[in-house]
């Protein structure tokens, strides 16, 4: 069935009257008096607009035939081709899903390949899709500097902020970056997305940074079609909300008028490039053919409103511009329109027959974990004694005795900063204060404010800076101050960080190691925002590495492992640090210093390397295997000592990695005793113990299994916390119950 806008375009153009005396203008002449847009450029942009429109129409034809799977189109937004025309092809672009015109114009600037075919391969989920390999329809191509984005509303804005930040920061650190030093980061989104907290936070952070004098060459393009699916955006809201803001320059134009859009985009892009400050480009557009192919627009919009929107069709606007200028006759416009239709449909028929992903292994190939050999090889690389001596001010940590967990992490971070000039440590309070618990104390003084710095009080901004920095050649190590605070921004890890490699088949990577202070058991301080044991949101993210060290020596080694995995293969790692163990010194009795450990120097890094997904066994008991992690390790070791006095000999297995779980080591240690007690400080429902027991069952373990966990409760303030967190008494009782009394 023909689409209304298709028929209307043909009928309206056919009825147009050309200029009374046609003297074709020169290609270098303005297409309209007073505009910067020349006739030649207008024709190039019109070709991108035509291609984008026919891609939308072809997607619906493919869907009707059962061979297409994506119908969210760009119709009505084709004016964004002008934004691409105002930028350079080396300017990194993070585009929303109505950016067909931009993508095609960017591809024309670069040349090579067939962008129409690229888009249609995504529509039909063909395995030959050059960006996602048939996993999703996205606008992205590495040689076009277009970073693929999925459909999560506004989630790409914090990353765009990070890319803009990294453009200048990389040069300041002397690091090669994929973007030129004078590049502009561009990010497009809709008016409905502009109301999302993620967008509001990212735009605020950009304005704040600019207000403070930070270079942030970010062009924010809001394509305002006045509606989000079926919910209208109040007229004038976007201008009211985003014009006149400190730190944010505002530009506006009718996005359905190609000359006006091109002029405004050119001015905005030049302003950002020259000033190195963010700007907001507001393009008023329309949305044609509904939100997607399945959207029945007539259910919430009147025929009069739909007709009015169709009359503002940007393709009609450009056709009128070209006809009135004398550049094309109406017949020539229609001929171009038909040729583009034939071209797109021919490609659509071809790609509809191409094979799709057919096996689980094919789908999950980008989620393969880091290569252990490459990781250990990177771990063994260090900055050299001269650089280390300078950073450590002459006193190397391996010569300084025993360290707490916090001190070991601090020294490991310094070693990372010494070895990797592209590494940065940042977050709320990490620089001047040195972190709430002093873990990052002194780092800024040792390596400088360009590499260790404080951020605004916004976790989405913290992670967005990491995402943009990672994709720009830097090695970010952001800190989330408390585990509970991560939940404010967890989609930046789930929806952005871990999906990038999946939807680009590894062509784009965002290496990062996210340090998170968490878990419970703090003494004299707490409440549910400072004692949080909810890790389920992390453990179910495909491809995410989750480290959970408890011992000082493990923490330093595992941090090096995470950094190596991030650097060599773009791994996204979360490094969970148990707050209650940060400054712990003793294990069994006061003064025994059983929770301290020496720091391994570079000559022992390979020998002390902790591979991802490898656990550690303490003791060689044969009666019981206690499986645990985090604070549970210290409690379990204390209980194991008391159990020995009762004639029960237990070994304690520290998981160390929560994703991927050390399944092979777990099964081995379980079978050595035939009895497993899982000690899980996270919650009974959705906690780590569920995954551990499932792994044992899946492996056919036939021994006895029991578990003790914290309750399905938030952690209250003060002594009441002990009522819901797993205790040593519970561990001991469960162990005796599982094995039986010996004395």
N, C-alpha and C positions, 0 to 999 in steps of 0.2 A: 504494500500500500504506500502510495506517495505521501511524503511528509508535506504539511501545509507550507512550511517555510521554503521548501524546494520549489513548489508550484508558484508561490508568491514571488520569489526572486525572478523566475523566468518571465512571468506575466508583467511584473513591474518594470523590469529592464526593457522588455520588448516595447513597452509603451512610452519609454523615455524619448524625449526630443533632444537631439544633439545640438551643438552650437550652430547658430545661423550661418556663420562663415567659418569653415573649418580650416585653420592653419595649424597643423599638428605642432604642438610646442616642442622645443628642444628638450632632450632628456635632462639637461641641467637646470631647466627653468623650474620655478616653484609650481607645484600642482595647483596651488591657490595663492592668490596675492597675499603677501605678508607671512606666508608659512615658510619654515625651513625645509619642508619636505619637497624634494624634487620629483619630477615626473618619473625618472628612472627608478628612484627608491620606492615610489608609490607602487609602481608595477611589480617590483620585487616583493614588497610586503603583501600586495594583493594576491600574488601567487601563493604565499604562505597561508593567507586567509582562505583561499579557495581549497587548498589541500586539507586544511583543518576541518572545513565544513564537510567535505566529501568523505573524510575519515569517519566523521560522526554518522553520516547517512549510511556508509558501508557497514559500520558496526551494527546498525539496526537490521540491515539486510542479513548479515551473518547470524545475528541472534535469531531472527525469524526462521532461518534455515537450520538452526540447531548447531551451528559451528562457531558461533561467537559467544563470548561470556562477559563482555564488559561494554556497557552502553552509557556510562557517565561521560557526557561530551563537553566540547568547548564552544558549542554554538551560542552566539551572542557575545562571546568573550574574545573573538578573533582579533580585536584591537590590541591584544597583548603582543602581537607580532611587532608592533611599533616599539615595545619595550626592548625586545631583543635587538631591533635595529639600532637602538640608541646606545647599546652596550657593545663591548668587545667580546669576541668568542672565547677569550681567556678569563672572563669574569665568571666566577663560580655562581651557579644558579640552582636554587632550591624551589621547585615549582609545584603548585597545586594541580589538581587533576583536570582543570579547564585551561591548560596551557598549550594546546595544540599549535596555535599560531606562533607562539614564542619558540617552541621546539623546532618547527619546520624552518623558521627564519634563521635560527642559530645554526641549524644543519646546512642551510644554503651558504652561510658565511664561511663555514669551515670547508665544505665540499667533501666529496667522497661518500660512499655508502648510499643507501636509499632510505631516507627517513620515513617515507610513507609505508614502506614495507616493514620497517622496524616497529612502527606503531601497530600495524595490523597483525604482526606476529604476536604481539602482546595481547591483542583483542581475542585471538583464537587460542591463546595459551600454547603456542607451538614451542617445542623444545629448542628450536633454532632462534628464538627471541634473543637478540644480542645483549640485552641488559639483564633480564631476570631469568632467562633460560626456561620460560614457560611457567614461572611461579606466580606472576602477577602482572597486570598491565600497569606499567609505570612510565613516566617520561624520564629518561635517563640515558646518558651515553658518556663514557669516560673522555673520549676525544672532544666532546662538546663542552666539557666542564659542567655538565648537568648532573647533579647528584640526585639519584632516584629517591622519591618520597612516596610513601603509601598514603592511604586515605584517612588516616587518623587526623581529626580536625585540629589544625593549628600546631600539631606536635613538632613540626619542623622549624618553627620560628626560633626557639632557643638555640638549635644547632646553627641556624643562619647567623644569629648573633655571634656564636662561637667562631664561625668561619671569618666573619668580619674582624673580630678581635685578633684572630691568628694571622691575618694577612700582615699586619704590622709587627706583631710580637715575634713571628718567625725570623724576620730580618733583624730585629733587635738582638735575638739570641744567636744570630749567625747561622741559622738553619735553612737549608734548602727547602722551599715550599713549592707545591704544585701551581701556585697562583703568582702572577707578577706582583712586584712591590706596590704598584699603583692600581691594583685590581679593585673592583667593586663587587661585593657580594649582593646578589639580588634574591629576594624572597617574595613569592606571590601567594595570595590567600584571598578569601572572600569576605564579604561584609559580615556574614553570620559568624565566621571564624574569628573575626576581629573582636567579638564579644566573649570568646573563650578565655578562661583564666590563663591558659598557656600563652596565648597571644598577648594578652594584657601585660603579663609579667615580662615577657621578652621585650616588648616595645618599651615598657617602663625602664628595663635594665639598659636598653640601648640609649634612651634619652638621659638616664642617670649618668652613664659612662661618658657621654658627650658633654654633659653639664660639668663633669669633673675634668674635662680636657683629654680624655682618652681617645686615641684614634679608633674610630669605628665606622669604616666605609660600608655602610649597609643601606641598600635601597629597598624599602618596604613597599610593595605594590599591592594595594587593596583594590580588587576588582569587585566593585559594588553593584551587584545586580538586583539589590533590594529585597532579596528573599533567601531564606535558608530552608531548603526542601519545601515546606509549606508555610513557614512562619515568616511574615514580613519583617523587614528592618525598618524602623520608623524613618521617614524622610528627613534628611538633614543630620541624622545621628552621627554618621561617620565623620563628617566635617566638624560637627560640634565637638566630638570626642577627641579628635586627633589634630586639629589645626590650632595653631597658637600655643603649642606646648613647648616648654623650655627644653632645649637640647634636641628638638626634632623639627626639621624644616618641612613645610607642607606644600605640596604641589597638587593641582587638580585639573582634570580635563574630562570631556565627554569621550569615553572609550569607544563609542560607536562612530565617532568622527576621526578617521585615521590621521588626517593632518593635525588636528588638535591633540590627539593622543601622542603622535610622534614629536610634536613640538614640546609638550609638557615632559615627556620621557627624556628627551634630549637635555632639556634644562635641568631636570632632576639628576640624571646620571652625571652630568658635568659638575653640578654642585657637590655631589657626594665625592666624586673623584678628586676634585680640587681641594675641598675642605677636609676630607677624611672624617666626615661626620654623617650621622644617619639622616635620611629623608623619608618622608611618607608621600608616596604618589597615589593619589585617589583617582581611579578611573571609574566613571559611571558607565555601567554596562547593562545588558539585559541577559536573561536566561531563556533560551529558546528550546523547545521540545521537552520541557520539564526537567526535573532533576536527573532522571535516567530513563531508560527505555520502559521500565516497569512503573514509572510514576504517572498516575492519571491526573494531570494538571487541572483538568476541568472540575475535579472534585473540590478544589479550594480556590480557584481563580475564575472570575467571571469571563464570559466570551469577550466582553469589551476590553478587559485588561489584557487578555492574551493577544487580541488583535492589535492593541496599542503597542505592546512589546514587539510584536512581529514587524510593525512598521518602522521600528528603530533598528532593525537588523543591520549590523555593521557592514555586512557584505553589500547591502543596498547602498549604504552610505559611501563606501569606497567606489562602487560602480558609478554612482552619481558624480562623485568627485572627478573621476577619470573622464566621464562623458562630457561634463560641463567644461572641463579644461581643454577638451579637444584631443586628449591623448588617445582615446578609444571611442569608437562608435558603439551604440547599443548592440549591434550585431557582433562586433568584435568581443565585447564583454561576454555575450552569451556563448560565443565560440570557445573562449577560454574556459568558461564554466563547464561546458560539455566535455571539452578535452580532458579537463581535470577529473571529471566524473568517470570517464572511460578509463583513464589511467589508474585511478584508485580501485575501481571495481575489478579491473583485470588482475591487479595484485591481490585483491581480496579473494578472488576465485582460486588463485594459486595457493595462497597460504592456508586456506581452509582445508586443504588436502594434506598438509604437512603433519608429521607425527608429533605427538605430545609426550610428556613424561609418562612412563608406563610402569616404573618400579619404585618402591619405597626408597631404595638406595639412590636413585636418580634425584628424587625430590629432596632428600636430606643431605646430598653431597656437600653443599656449602656449610653444613653444620658440623662437619667433622672437626674434632678437637685439634689443638695444636700438635704438631709433629714433635714427639719427645726428644728426638735427636737434635733438631734445630734449637729447641728450647735450652737443652743442657749446654750446647755449644755457645749460645748467647750468654748464659749464666757465667760461663768461664771467662768471658771478656770483662776486663776491668779498666779503670781509667789510668792505671799506672801509679807508681808510688809517689811521684812528684805531685801529681794532681790531687791524689788522696791526702797527702801530707798537708797541702795548702788548704783544702777544704776542712780537714780535721784540725787545722791549726797546729800541726806537728805531733799531736798525740793520737796515734791510731787506735781504734777501738779494740782491736785484738790484743793490744798491749795494756789495756786499762782494767783488767780484772773481770768481775762478774756484773751482769746487767739484769735489770727487770725487763718485763715484757715491753713496757713503754720505751725504755731506753734502747732496747734492741731494735724496735721499729724505727726510732729516731735515727740511730746510726745507719740502719739499712737504707733509709730514705736519703741520708747524706751520701752514701755510697752510690746510690742510683743517680743522684744529681751530679756527682763527680764524674761518673762514667758516661752519662748521656746528656750532652748539652741541650738537647731538645726536650728534656723532662721538665715538668712544672708541677709544683704542689700548691694547691689553692683550695679555698673554701671559707666558711664563716669563722673568723677569729684565728686562722691558722698562722698568720704571719706575726704581727706585732705581739699578740698575746701568747702565741705558741700553742694554740689549741686549749680547749676547756681543761684538759688533763695534762697539758704540757708535752704532749707527744711530739709536736712539731717545734718545740722551743729551740731557738737559736738557728734554725734553718735559714731564715731570711737574712740574718746577719752574715752567714757563711757564704751564701751564693747570690744574694741580691734580690731586690724587690721585683725584678722582672721574672723571676723563676719561682718565688714563693710569695704569694700575695693573698690578701683578703678579698672576698666577694660580697655582693649584697646578700641580705638575709632572705634568700629565695633558692630553694633546692633545684627548681627547674632551671634557673639561670646557672647554677653551679654545674649541673650535668650538661646543659646546653653548651657552655664554654668548653667542656671536655669533649663533647661530640664534634663541635666545629673545629677544635684544635687538633683532635686526632685525625680527622679527615684531611687536615691541612699540613700534615707532616710533623706535628709535634707529638709528645708523649705525655698526656695529661694524667695526673694523679690527684683527682679531686677528693675532698673529704666531705662526707655527710656527717654532721655533728652527732646525731643520734639515729639509731635504726628507725625509731618512730617517725622521724622527719623524712625518711626516704619515701614513705607512702604518699607524701605530697607530690612526688615527682616520679613515681615508679615507671610511668609510661615512657619516660625518656630512656630508660634502659630496655623495657620490653618492646615498645613500639618503634623506637628509633635506633638505639645502639645495636641490639642483637639482630634486627631485621635487615640492616643495611647490607651486610655481606650476603644474606640469604637472597635478597631481591636484586643483587648485582652480581651474583655468582663470584663474589670475592674481588670484583674489579674495584670496588670502593671498600675501604676499611676504616674503622674508627677505634684504633687501639686506645684502651684506657684501663686504669686500675682504680676502682672506686673504693676508697677507704671508708668504712662505716663503723663507728663506735656503737656497740650494742650489747644485748643480753641484760640479765638482771643481776641481783646480789650486791648492788652498791650499798655501802654502809653509810647511814646518816644522810642519804640524799636519794631522791628517786621520784616515785610516781610513774604512771604509765607512759609518760613521754620521755622519761630518762631510763626506764627499765623496760625495754620492749623485747619480746622473744618471738616475734612473728617473722619467720623466714620463708613461709610457704610461697609468698609472692615472688621470691627469687628462685626457689628450687624448681618452679615449673616453667621457666623461660628457656626455650631451646637454645643451646649453644653457649649459654652463660656459664662462666667458671666462677664458683663460689668457694673461697678459701676461708677456713675458720681455725686459725692457729690459737694455741693456748700457751705453749711453752715459748720462752724468749728465743731459743735457738731455732725452733721451727718457724717462728714469725719472721725472722730475718731471712731465712732460706726461702720460705714460701713467697715472701714479697719479691725477692729476686726472680723466682720462677714466674710469677705473674707478670712482672715487667718484661721479662724475656719473651714470654708468650705474646704479650701485647705488641712488643717491638717487632718481632720476627714474623708474626702471622695475624696481626690485627685483632688479637683476642680481646674480648670484653670480660673483665674480671671484677668481682666484688670481693673485697678483703674485709671480712668481719672480725672486729677486734673486741674481745670481752673486756668491758670497762673495769669490772671488779678485779681483774687480774693485772691491770696495767702496772700497779705499783706494789703488787704482792711480792714478798721476799721469802716467806717461809712456807714449808709444806706441812709438816706434821706438828712441830712445836715451835714456839717463838724462839727466834735466833738460829734456827737450823739452816737458813738460807737455801732451802731445798727448791725454791722456785726461781732462783737466779741461775744464770748460765753464762759462759764465756761467749765472746763474739768471734766467729770464724773470719779469718782474713782471706784475701783473694786466692792465696795459694791452696785454700781448702774449700773453695766454693763448689767446685765440681764434685769433690768427695762428699760434701754435705748437702748436695742438691736434693730437693724434695720434688719429685715428679708430680704433675697434676694427677689426682686420683690415686694417690698412694697413702696408706695409713701408717701408723707407727704403734708398735706393741711395747708396752712397759711390763716387764716381768715375764716369767715362763710358767705360771701356774697351770695345772692340768685339770682342776676341778670346775672352773668356770671362766668364761670369757665375758668381761664387761665391756660393752661397746658404747662409746661416748664421744664427746667433743666439747670444746669451749670450757666453761666453768665446771661442767661435768667431769672433765679429766682430773682436775685437782681434787674434787670431792671423791671420785672413784678411787684414786690412788690412796687417799686417806682411809677410805673404807676397806680397801684391800689389805692394808696393814693390820687393821683391827680384825679382819676375817682370818688372817694367818694365826692370830692368837687363839682363834676358835677352831683351828685345825682345817680351815678351808683355804685352799691355795688358788687364788684368782690371778689371771692376767688381765691387763687393761689395754684395750685397743682404742686408740685415738683415731677417729675418722680423718681428721684434719681437713678434708675436702668434702663439702656438702653437695657440690655438683661439679663434675661427676663424682658420685660416691665411689669409694675404693672397693668395688664389689669383689674383685679377685682376692684382695687381702682379707676382706671381711669373711668370705667363705672359708678361706684357709684357717683363720684364727678360730672361727666357730667350730669347725670340724676337729680341731685339736683337742677340744674339751667336751664337745657334744652338748654343752649348755651355754645359752647366751642370755645375758641380761642387758637390755638396752637402757641406758641412762640418758634421758632426753630433757634438757632444760627448756626446750620449746614446748608448745602446747600439745595436749593429747590429740586434738583434732587438727590435722594439717601440719603436724610437727614432723621432725626429721625421722622419728622412730617408725613412722608409717612406711617410709621409703626403705629403711633398713630391714624391717621385717619382710616387706614385699620382696626385697632382693634375696633374702634367705629362702623364702618359700619358692621363688622362681628357680633358684638353683637346686631345689630338691633337698634342702637341709632337713634332716629327720630328727634332729635333737630337740631338746626342750628350749622354749623361748618365753621370756617374760620381759616386761618393760615397766619402768617408772618414768613418769613425765610430770611436767608442770600442769596445772589445771587449765581448763578452757576459760581463762579469766584474764582481764587486764591486771596489771601489777599495781596494787594500791600503795599508798604512802606509808613509810615507817615500818614498824615491826609486823604489820599485817601482811607485808609482802611474803614473809616466810610461810604464810598459810596457803599460798597458791604456787609457790616455786618448789621444785623437787628438792628434797633434803638428804643429807647423809644418812639420817635415821631410816628414811624410806629405802634408800639404796641397800643398806645393810640388811634390813628386814626382808627385802625381796630376794637378795642373794642367798640368805639362809633358807628362805622358803623354797627357792629353786633347787638348791643342792641338798639341804638338810643339815642339821647340826652335827658336828663332829666331836664336840666336847660338851 
